[in-house]
């Protein structure tokens, strides 16, 4: 009995450490990516939109776009400051076009952010690329195939869920609350089915909900789960504890709208919308399963270690989750 209690103490301690590892990078890391849009207007000319996260009204990340030699600017740059981001617009021209040339994001290696790139061609096809600090240069392809679209959106889906700290905290709270592998499986399945439905519906334009209320509601859903964990441990289990798949499905609808908001910032390729949508959703599920597997591995390993028993240690990760989510709720509501 003592060994089992010790395992519970270490398990709660490790969950708290995991929570800190989730939240601290979210505060330190510039989670907002830069965004580069290239819109082809004729065989050799492109309109450029370059959006860089701001560090206040007079500073921004030191990132610049460098095109291949022979590319000239034909319109003067126009700059504006919108939603804590610096937006630049200009027009470039290159003999023969940009297909097959390289574009470099100067200064990206010195940051922790990524760059999302969208190229719109005259024929309606698009190319989507994620540029990371370790590889700040990319090649503009003549015409991306379906596998290129699938690979890009799969990576975007994995990245979004693993950087979406609010979504991960919701899943972590479910793992803490739900007992038994079978119950957890059906709970996560319900959550997955729900957010897949609203992700598709919102992305395809069938449903439209303003992002701020959605983000605030997602934070509030985490507060609700933390409260349900406290009630269950106090001997007052609610509906979430008795039938967690129902609550997971309902809140999953909200989280799907949140995923759709992130996907709308990137956009979908006109010629491969089903492929892009499918693989973005698959990427979200892959990232979610990786996270759940890591949490379960930590919990399983902790149960095998003997430590002195403590009756309050389980409250630490739960109150931490609830406190962070409560802060997010207030912050997001105040931003309406």
N, C-alpha and C positions, 0 to 999 in steps of 0.2 A: 504493500500500500504506500509506504514511504517512497519507494523507487518510482511508483507511478506518479505521485505528487511531484517528485523532483523533475521527472520528465515534463510534467505540465509547466513547471516554473521555467525550465529552459526553453520549452516551446514558446511560451509567452514572451520570453526575453528575445528570442530570435525573431519572432513576428514583429516585435517593436523595432528591432534593428532593421528589419526589412522595410518597415514603414518609413523609418528615417532615410534609408537609402532611396526610397521612392520619392519622398518629398523634397529633400535637400537638392538633388540635381534639378528638380523642377524649378527651384528658386534661383539656382546659380546658372543654369543653362539658358541660353537665348533660344527658347522653344519656337519663337516665330521665325519661319524660314523667310529668306529673301525670295523674290519672285521675278522671273524674267519672261516676258512675252514677246515673241517675234511674229508679226502678222505680215505675210507676203502680200504686196499690193500689185506687183507685176513681176516679170521674170527676174529682175535684178534688184528690186527695191523692197525694203521691209520697214514697217513701223515698229519701233522698239518701245516697250514699257518696262521700266526697271524700278522695282519696289524694294526698298531696304529698310529693315526695322530701325526705328529711331531710338536714341538714348537721351530723350528730351527734345525740346523744340529747336535746339541749335546744334545737336550732334547726332551722328548716325554711325552705323558700322562702316568701317573703311573698306567697302567693297566696290569694285568697278568692273565693267564689262569690256573685255578686249577681244575684238573681232580679228579675223585673219588679215594678213597684209593685203592691201588693195581695196579694202573696205573704206568708204568715205562717208562722212556725215553730210547730208544734203539739206537738213533742216536744223536750225538751232535748238538746243535742248531747252525744254520747259520743265520747271520743277515746282512741286507743290508739297505741302505737308498735310497728310490726311490720316486720322486714326493712329497717331504715333508712328507713322512711317513716312519716309521721304520717297516721293514718286517722281521719276524723271521720264520724259517722253521725247523721242527724237526719231529721225528717219535716216536709214543707211542704204547705201547702194554699192554693189560689187558686180563687176563684169562676170557674167556666167552664173550669178546667184551665189548663195551660201552653201548649197548642197555639197557635201564632202569636205567642208572646211571645219576647222576647230575654233571653238570659242572658249576663252579662259576667263574665270572669275578671279581677278586679281585681289589679293588680300584674304581670300577665303581660308587659306591654310592657317592663318593666325586667329581664327574664330572657332566657335563651337556650333555654329549654325549651318544649315543646309540651304541649298538654292533649288527651288522648283522651277523648271523651264517648260514652257509651252510654245510650240511652233505651229502656226496655222498657215497652211499652204493654199494656193489659189484653187486647187482641185477639191478642197474641203477636208483633206486628210490632216491629221495632226501628229505631232511627235511630243511625247512627254518624257522628261528626264529629271532625275534627282541628282544633283551635284553635291558632293560631300567634301569636307576639308582635305581629306586624304587624297582626293583626286579632283582638283578644281578645274579640270578641262574636259570638254565633251565635243563630240563630232556630230554635226548636223547630217542626218542620214537622208538619202534621196526619198525613200518611202519605207516607213517602218512596217514590218509584218505583224501578224497577229501574236506571234510568240513574243516579240518585243513589247507589245502593249501588255500582254499577260504578265511578263516578268516585271515591268515597271510598276504596274498597279498592285501586284502581289507584294513587292517591297514596300510600296506606300502604305498598304494595309497593315503590314507587320509593324512598320515604324509608327504609324498613328496610334495603334493600341498600346505599344510599349512606351510611347511618350505621353499617352493620355492618362495622366496620373489619376484623374477623377474616375475614369472607367476601371482602372486597376484596383483602386481602393474599394469600389463597389464589389468587384469580384472577390477581393480579399475578405471583405465582410461576409459574403455568402459562404466562402470556404470555412470561416470561423464559426458561423451560425449553424450550418447544416451538418448533421451527424450521419455517417454512413455513406459508403461509396455509391450505392444505388440511388439514394436520395439526392446526393450531390450531382450525379450524372444527369438525372432528369431536371434538376434545377438549372444547371448550366445549359442543357439542351433547350429549355424553355426560354432562357435569356437570349440564346443565340438565334432561335427562330424568330423571336419578337424583333430584335434589332435588325435582323436581315430583312424583315418585311418593311419596316419604316425607312431603312436605308435605301431600299430600291424605290419605294413610293416617293420619297422626298427627292431623290436624285433625278428621277424621271419626270418630276414636276407634277405628280398627282396630288401631293400634299405639300402645303407650304406653311411653316410656322416660323416666326421671327427667332433668330438664334439666341438673343439674350434671355428670354424666359425659359428656353430649353436648357441652356447651360445652368441657370439658377436651379431649375427643377432637378437636374442631374445631381448637383451638389446636395440638394435637400433629400434626394433618395438615399444618399450615403448616410446622412444624419439619421434618417428613419431606420436604416438597417442597424446602425450602431445602437440605437435605442432598443430595438428588438432583441439584440444580443444581451443587453443589460437585463431586460425583463425576463428573458428565458433563463438566464443564470440565477435570477432571483426567485424562480419558481412561478413566474407569471407568463408562460409562453403565449405569444400572440399568433395570428394567422401565418406570419412569415415563418415561424418555427414549425407550426403544424403542417402547413402546405406551402413550402417555400417556392415551388415552381409557379404558383399563381402570381405571387408578388414579383418574382423574377421576370415573368412574362410581361406584366404590366409596366414595370420600370424599364424593361428591355426596349419597349416601344419608344421611350424617351431617349435612351442611349443611342438608338438607331438614328434618330433625328440629329443627334450630336455628331455621329459619324458622317452623316450626309452633309452637314455643314462644312466639315473638313474637306470632304471630297469635292464640294462645289467650288472651293478655292482653287483646286487644281483643274477641274473641268474633266470632261469625258471626250475621247476622240470620236468624231462624228461617224467615222467608218467602222468603229469597233466598240460601240457602247455596251452591248451585252458582255463581251469579253472583259472589258475594263471593269465593269460593275461586278461581275462574278469574281474576278481575281482580287479586286480590292477587298471584297467580303471574305474570300478565302484567306487573304493575308491577315485580316483582323482575327479570324478564328485561329490561325496558326499562332499568332502572337499571344492570344488569350490562353491557348492550351500550353504554350511554353511557360507562361507565367504561373498557371495553376499547377503544372508539374513541379516547378521550382518550389512553390509554397508547400505542396504536399511532401516533397522530399525533405524539406527543412523540418516539418512537423513530425514526420516519421523518424528521422534521425534523432530528434530531440527526445522522443519518448524512451529511447534506449539508454539515456544518460541519467544517472542517479544524482539528485541534488536535494538539499533540505526542502521540505514542503512549505508552501506559502499560499495562503488563501486569497490574497489580493492581487497577485501578479497578473492574472488574466485580465484585470481591468485596464492595465496600462495600454496595450495596443488598441483596445476598444475605445477608450476615452481619447486616445490620440487620433484615431480615425474620425471619431465624431467631432472633435475640436477643429481639426483641419477642414472638414466638410462644412462645419458651421461657419467658419471664417469665409470659405468660398461662397457660401449662400449669401451672407450679408454683403460681401464685396460685389457679387454679381448683381444682386438686386439694386444696390446703390448705383450701379452703372447703367440702369435702365434710362 
